[in-house]
Amino acid sequence: MTAEIGLAALWLAAALAVLQMVSGAFALKAAPGEVNALAMHARPAAVVQAFLAVLAFAMLLYAFATTDLSLKLVASNSHSMKPLIYKLTGTWGNHEGSMLLWVGVLALSGGLLAGFEKRLPERTMGATLAVQGFVALGFYAFLLLASNPFERLPVPAPEGSGLNPLLQDIGLAIHPPTLYAGYVGLSVAFSLAMGALLTREVNPAFARVLRPWVLGAWVLLTLGITAGSYWAYYELGWGGWWFWDPVENASLMPWLAATALMHSVSVLAARDALRTWTIMLGVLAFSMSMLGTFLVRSGVLTSVHAFAVDPERGAFILGLLGLYIGGAFTIFALRAGAVAEGKRFAAVSREGALVFNNVMLSAILAIVLLGTLYPLLTEAFDVRVSVGPPYFNPASAIFAIPMLLVMAVGPLLRWRSDKPARLQFELALIAALVIGVIALVSFFGQFPLLPLLGLGLAAALAVAALLPLRGRSLKRVPVATWGMVIAHFGIAVALFGMACEGAFSKERLAAVVPGGTEQIGDFAVTLEGVTPVAGPNWTAIEARLAVRQNGGAPVILTPQARNFWSPPQSTSESALLTKWNGQLYAVIGQQAEDGRWQIRVWWKPFVTFIWYGGILVALGGLLSIAGRVSVDVRRRKATAQGDQRRADLDALGAAAPVPAE
Amino acid sequence: MGKRLWLWAPLALFAFFAGLAGYMLTQDKDEFVESEMIGQPLPDFALPAAFDGLPGASKADFAGSPKLLNIWASWCLPCIAEAPQLEALKAQGVEIIGIAIRDRPADVANFLGRYGNPYSRIGSDRISEVQLAIGSSGVPETFVIDAKGVIRYQHIGDIRESDVPKLLAELEKAQ
């Protein structure tokens, strides 16, 4: 019964999306300043739709929690013996469930926008909701026509057939929903951008409405990518933290576009410049989210992340992509010329630095996009290629290095126009740090070029990120500025981690007899024994490694090689020893004929800083949202109080005082 | 005018991508990464018997005529599904040498008792050592090995009824 309620809720939500789209479109027919009577249904339609879509998702969650094996989706993706937490995460660990999650979050954010956003002109709001309804409708159609999550089996299955064991992990509980919420936040940004483009109301007020959505999406994407990177690091057992895999790139590309968009929106809000560019990035960011979904779900590219793929569904998503993105770019081409040009600024200015870095971010985005799609292009000519780090690392570094330098200087520049001479001290400090650190590190040994540059840039950026606070009373620095400082500092921290991992990692692959010891860096690793162990739905061989740092007390690490049944698959569970200055990473491999075991151990100095940095960046984004929202709320309250006082004075018959700005 | 043209650039790029992706979607996707081992000789191996009823398997056993090498396990469900197809191949006069992965003698005997025994020999690969050496990553997988011990064809996953003619043809080609 619950499944039928979920399905009915989805159909109703789809019908409301049609209402929202049509009613919202009528707002465009209103004369400026007036409200079309037919446009009043768009907001309630969006709000009720949000409730219905969330209800549908809750029903599916319930079916997974109770392992309702009469549902095809549950039978093919779950198992009654799975721990409850993985039953729940299994809800979105499959195609249909994840699309329902996507639609649920989409409807929820549409509802929030319709329910709470009152600052935009009604025409722009109507157009925005119409676009949002149009986008939602496509995904409802996709769910209901091509991937119904509530399909019943004619005969209930006796037992479910499991879940990809690689994905049976707490990381899965957080990672995809976070990314999805980020993608969907970008869909709101897309709708707002299209709404503003249709009514040509691209101005600072619009940017202030757009900003929290972009920031929120960006924070979620940052967290999602950070979590995904850590997940791949410990779960795949290959020792790396980023593989330039198509699925990883699919999450990186929207983040790059969103980062550019976020900065562009700030310029639009503060200075009324970069109007067309902001709209363009708004469309681009959502395009990248949809492109990511398409690449992951259609299976046109091969990836280490094993998703069930289906070319027909791929065709459906491609159709939606063509409709929305093709349509958006067409409207952009026709309309953007008519958007009045924003304010101008000098090349050396805060805006100039932001534009430069936006171009750099877009260039990196183009590099990643090209590298990700290149195998698709060559496969059309029957050539199978794999594009990896030898392309991505140097190609993106070409643009990342100047970007990081400008990023160090940019926040110190004044708006509109500035002179480099004013910043002599800061510029000299940044240059000295870059050169000094590189020289110092080179003195101690031969290291690859990119990690070396990364170390120099990380040091300079870490100091430069704090410079905007210099000479200011820390209590009076706005929260949003703290957000920027912390986010930029977080980039430096992450960069430091990446560079250290690249430059100073030690690796040891050895065949060890039980009782034997291997030395790596300061650590002596002793294989104490190998035993079989069993979990709820897997068996494994587990190595017991005693790790002694400089002859100290041993710490026991237990890497496993697991074998899952239902479906049968083997995975490698790495064991990590985390120190403040790095991680020891151990994996157990095969047993050789003579009874020795392959043990692979890495010492990765400061590798954890990559993810600490990511968390700092996200924290900076959160502070920025908090700062902006609190300013908005205070402003609204002040306006309301002023109105109240004026009304009171009017009632008393006294002359209203002129409000002080 | 120059500015106007620039505004169309994103659409043009997108159209190119959509066309390419659309074309690729219609192409038959080669779902499996072929083993690098195709065309290579079998690695040297000698596995002990998987249970008391049949001898173990080694590279030397493939000499003489083309044979099938079937990688399976008693704990693998698709292997049950493919058992009738292996029987059919055996009935056509094909010799099938099995390698049981991470298995126990009692389970192997039990499996063969229930689902039939199409094998002439079964080696026991307790740690997937031979399996990995010949470029197989899962069970079941089936290889066509010619009389010189060279791997000629790899079938990943269970053998369906529709796959039997293809395997027979590959065996014929390997003569």
Interface residues (C-beta under 8 A of the other chain):
Chain A: M280 V283 L284 S287 L291 F294 S298 G299 V300 T302 P311 G314 A315 L318 L321 G322 I325 G326 F329 T330 F332 A333 A336 G337 L373 L376 L377 E379 A380 N563 W565 S566 P568 Q569 S570 Q590 Q591 E593
Chain B: K3 R4 L7 W8 P10 L11 F14 A15 F17 A18 L20 A21 G22 Y23 M24 L25 Q27 K29 V33 A73 W75 C76 L77 R102 I127 S128 E129 L132 G138 V139
